[in-house]
Amino acid sequence: MYRWLVVLLALLVASCQSANQGAALQADHPGLGPLAQRVEASRVALLDAAQQFQSAGEQLGSLAAVNDSSVQSAIAAMQQQYDDAIEAAAAVGAANAGVEQAADTVFRQWQIEAGVFTDPRLKADSQAKLSQAWQGYQNLSQVQRQALAAMDPVLAQMNRTVSALNANPTAGTVASLAPDVNALQGAINGVVRNLQSAAEASGTFLSSIE
């Protein structure tokens, strides 16, 4: 009688363990929560930066209409746009760093958890989901890094233009810089597209782990 009771308890424990493991796989992986929060924060930072760079590009476009009486205020507005773009880029960099830190922790822990499964089917299922989520994150990370890197040369170009305007704030200076301003506007438009693409990739990744 005692022997049968031991066997029954062993079967019950094994059954509960299998059920709990299966439930953990069927539900959203709880460890992805912190990563999802970081990705959402990054998505918001990317969209904010896209809006800021677009605003800076529009301000550049308005320089063509300045005259000697309005040039000072127009250059001051351009300086403010540049300063705001610097802050927006820094926010994107900080948000991306947060995503990378969370991803390192989450995926490292998931790999450890997947290795604990004793059931081959459950282990394979967990590893497959881990691989899928990791690949999705890798794709996102690449797009985010490209968007972040693309801002630096444009900010440098913007700084040169603003510095030239501040050094000689006249309508004539604005007119002489027209080719540079046009090129800068094109570069800014490219940055805006990159930032928007990265934000869309963030949303796609979030949907894939829901």
CORWO-V385630 format. One record per backbone hydrogen bond with DSSP energy under -0.5 kcal/mol. CO is the residue of the C=O (numbers start at 1). NH is the residue of the N-H. E is the energy in kcal/mol with one decimal. If there is no record, write none. Layout:
CO NH E
CO NH E
//
This chain:
1 5 -1.8
2 6 -2.1
3 7 -2.1
4 8 -2.4
5 9 -2.3
6 10 -2.3
7 11 -2.3
8 12 -2.1
9 13 -2.5
10 14 -2.3
11 15 -2.3
12 16 -2.4
13 17 -2.5
14 18 -2.3
15 19 -2.3
16 20 -2.7
17 21 -2.3
18 22 -2.4
19 23 -2.5
20 24 -2.1
21 25 -1.5
22 26 -2.1
23 27 -2.1
29 32 -2.0
30 33 -1.4
32 36 -2.8
33 37 -2.2
34 38 -1.9
35 39 -2.6
36 40 -2.2
37 41 -2.1
38 42 -2.3
39 43 -2.5
40 44 -2.2
41 45 -2.1
42 46 -2.6
43 47 -2.2
44 48 -2.5
45 49 -2.4
46 50 -2.4
47 51 -2.2
48 52 -2.2
49 53 -2.9
50 54 -2.1
51 55 -2.1
52 56 -2.2
53 57 -2.3
54 58 -2.1
55 59 -2.1
56 60 -2.2
57 61 -2.0
58 62 -1.5
59 63 -0.6
60 63 -1.3
61 64 -1.0
62 65 -1.3
63 66 -1.8
67 70 -0.9
67 71 -1.6
70 74 -2.0
71 75 -2.5
72 76 -2.2
73 77 -2.1
74 78 -1.9
75 79 -2.4
76 80 -2.0
77 81 -2.0
78 82 -2.2
79 83 -2.4
80 84 -2.5
81 85 -2.1
82 86 -2.1
83 87 -1.8
84 88 -2.3
85 89 -2.5
86 90 -2.1
87 91 -2.1
88 92 -1.9
89 93 -2.3
90 94 -2.4
91 95 -2.4
92 96 -2.7
93 97 -2.0
94 98 -1.8
95 99 -1.9
96 100 -2.4
97 101 -2.2
98 102 -2.3
99 103 -2.7
100 104 -2.2
101 105 -1.8
102 106 -2.9
103 107 -2.5
104 108 -1.3
105 109 -2.2
106 110 -2.4
107 111 -2.0
108 112 -1.6
109 113 -2.5
110 114 -2.8
111 115 -1.3
113 116 -1.3
113 117 -0.6
114 117 -0.6
118 120 -0.5
119 123 -2.5
120 124 -2.5
121 125 -2.3
122 126 -2.6
123 127 -2.5
124 128 -2.3
125 129 -2.2
126 130 -2.5
127 131 -2.6
128 132 -2.2
129 133 -2.5
130 134 -2.7
131 135 -2.5
132 136 -2.1
133 137 -2.2
134 138 -2.6
135 139 -2.2
136 140 -2.0
137 141 -3.2
138 142 -2.0
139 143 -1.7
140 144 -2.6
141 145 -2.5
142 146 -2.0
143 147 -2.1
144 148 -2.2
145 149 -2.7
146 150 -1.9
147 151 -0.7
148 151 -0.9
148 152 -0.7
149 152 -0.6
149 153 -0.7
150 154 -0.8
151 155 -2.6
152 156 -2.2
153 157 -2.1
154 158 -2.5
155 159 -2.4
156 160 -2.0
157 161 -1.9
158 162 -2.6
159 163 -2.5
160 164 -2.1
161 165 -2.0
162 166 -2.5
163 167 -2.0
164 168 -1.2
166 169 -0.5
168 170 -2.2
170 174 -1.8
171 175 -2.3
172 176 -2.2
173 177 -1.6
175 178 -1.2
177 181 -2.8
178 182 -2.6
179 183 -2.1
180 184 -2.4
181 185 -2.5
182 186 -1.8
183 187 -2.1
184 188 -2.7
185 189 -2.3
186 190 -1.6
187 191 -1.9
188 192 -2.6
189 193 -2.0
190 194 -2.2
191 195 -2.7
192 196 -2.4
193 197 -2.4
194 198 -2.3
195 199 -2.1
196 200 -2.3
197 201 -2.4
198 202 -1.9
199 203 -2.0
200 204 -2.3
201 205 -2.3
202 206 -2.4
203 207 -2.1
204 208 -1.8
205 209 -1.0
206 209 -0.6
207 210 -0.8
//
